[in-house]
Amino acid sequence: ASRTDRLIEWCQTHEGERKKLFSDSTQDAREEGRSKQQLCHGKNQIYIEMAKAIFLHDETDEFCALAATSPGVFASSIHSRLDVLKTKYRKQNTLLGQTGAGRTYEDLLSNEKTKNILAAITKDFPWWADLHGWWRTNPAYNNTFSAADVGQDFSAHAVEL
């Protein structure tokens, strides 16, 4: 598995840390009937835990050794990789535009207008579905997301006026 695959797997299995890292919203917590996950310690501590999972079994022996003894050296690399993923995620979202803003992956996949776009997105960027599940309603990550009701069709409504 690639390092990015291991990063995504770590985020999948560490939900609490993932929510803290990607800014858990009060609205999401309320809708899910749970308390908001807050970051008590700096993100660096989470990056260190991620580094262990990503690099302890790396194909490069030097990285394995560093992950075992000094995992903090990877913190800035992990932060940078997350920034790259965010940039790529946003770029892919422009292909969906407002049609896909805020919709779940499953909704997009079942829609005739968006399923072919999704196939192209996930072919070029295989982590998009996971990231979309975590970031789709977070404007810090998804800049095509609107707080408006996903089912509203503003353009059709404007034509009626």
Salt bridges, closest charged atoms under 4 A:
GLU15 OE2 - LYS19 NZ 2.82
ASP24 OD2 - ARG34 NH1 2.83
GLU32 OE1 - LYS19 NZ 3.45
GLU32 OE1 - ARG34 NE 2.67
GLU49 OE2 - LYS52 NZ 3.32
ASP58 OD1 - ARG3 NE 2.67
ASP58 OD1 - ARG6 NH2 2.97
ASP83 OD2 - HIS79 NE2 3.33
GLU112 OE2 - LYS115 NZ 3.22
GLU160 OE1 - HIS157 ND1 3.69
